[in-house]
Amino acid sequence: MRIAKLVVFGLVFVFVCSFVVFAAKGNETETAQGKEGNFGQCISDAAVIKNSCYSTVKDTLASCKASAKNMTESKPALKDCKATYKKDNKQCKLDFKSAKKECNKIKHSFMDSVKASMK
């Protein structure tokens, strides 16, 4: 009788432990799937910000060139416009790269990385 109780208790213990482990693995899978979706969204958001930054920089260059043409000393003003454009354009690239590095902290698969490199 004592051995039967130990066997039943052992089976219940194994069942409970296996249920806890299974539930924990299921929770990790759901979390990973949610983060994979977030990686793609993170890269897309960074690309949108990058593209809006580039368009803003181009618009600024166009307005700078237009105002520089109306100046008496237009050549130095145009050089300043180009230098500012290059500096701002480089800053847009750096901001995008840092945003991508932050996105890489999110758990993702190899295929997600390949998709992100195409953006």
C-alpha positions in Angstrom: 0.0 0.0 0.0 2.8 2.4 0.9 4.6 1.7 -2.5 1.4 2.4 -4.4 1.0 5.8 -2.7 4.7 6.6 -3.6 4.1 5.6 -7.2 0.9 7.7 -7.5 2.7 10.6 -5.8 5.6 10.2 -8.2 3.4 10.1 -11.3 1.5 13.2 -10.1 4.8 15.0 -9.5 6.1 14.1 -12.9 2.8 15.2 -14.6 2.9 18.6 -12.7 6.5 19.2 -13.6 6.0 18.4 -17.3 3.0 20.7 -17.4 5.0 23.6 -15.9 7.8 23.0 -18.4 5.4 22.8 -21.3 3.6 26.0 -20.3 6.9 27.8 -19.9 8.0 26.8 -23.4 4.7 27.9 -24.9 5.0 31.3 -23.3 8.6 31.7 -24.7 7.3 30.8 -28.2 4.5 33.4 -28.0 7.0 36.1 -26.8 9.4 35.2 -29.6 6.7 35.4 -32.2 5.6 38.8 -30.9 9.1 40.1 -31.0 9.7 38.8 -34.5 6.8 41.0 -35.7 8.2 43.9 -33.8 11.6 43.6 -35.5 10.1 44.1 -39.0 8.0 47.0 -37.7 11.0 48.5 -36.0 13.0 48.5 -39.3 10.1 49.9 -41.3 9.6 52.7 -38.8 13.4 53.5 -39.0 13.2 53.5 -42.8 10.2 55.9 -42.8 12.2 58.2 -40.5 15.2 58.0 -42.7 13.3 58.8 -45.9 11.5 61.7 -44.3 14.9 63.0 -43.1 16.3 62.8 -46.6 13.4 64.6 -48.1 13.6 67.3 -45.4 17.3 67.7 -46.2 16.7 67.9 -49.9 14.0 70.6 -49.4 16.3 72.5 -47.2 19.0 72.4 -49.8 16.6 73.6 -52.5 15.5 76.5 -50.4 19.0 77.4 -49.4 20.1 77.4 -53.1 17.2 79.6 -54.0 18.0 82.1 -51.3 21.8 81.9 -52.2 21.1 82.8 -55.8 19.5 86.1 -54.7 22.6 87.1 -52.7 25.4 89.3 -54.0 28.0 86.7 -52.9 26.3 83.6 -54.1 29.3 81.3 -54.6 30.3 81.1 -50.9 26.6 80.8 -49.9 26.2 77.9 -52.3 29.3 76.2 -50.8 27.8 76.6 -47.4 24.5 75.1 -48.6 26.3 72.1 -50.0 28.4 71.6 -46.9 25.3 71.8 -44.7 23.5 69.3 -47.0 26.4 66.8 -46.8 26.5 67.1 -43.0 22.7 66.7 -42.6 22.6 63.8 -45.1 25.4 62.1 -43.1 23.5 62.6 -39.9 20.4 61.0 -41.5 22.5 57.9 -42.3 24.0 57.7 -38.8 20.6 58.0 -37.2 19.2 55.2 -39.4 22.2 53.0 -38.6 21.8 53.5 -34.9 18.0 52.8 -35.2 18.9 49.5 -37.0 21.3 48.6 -34.2 18.5 49.2 -31.7 16.2 47.0 -33.8 18.8 44.2 -33.9 18.4 43.9 -30.1 15.0 42.4 -30.8 15.0 38.7 -31.2 14.6 37.8 -34.9 15.5 35.2 -37.4 18.0 35.1 -40.2 15.3 35.7 -42.8 14.1 38.8 -41.0 17.7 40.1 -41.2 17.7 39.5 -44.9 14.4 41.3 -45.4 15.7 44.2 -43.3 18.8 44.5 -45.4 16.7 45.0 -48.5 15.1 48.2 -47.1 
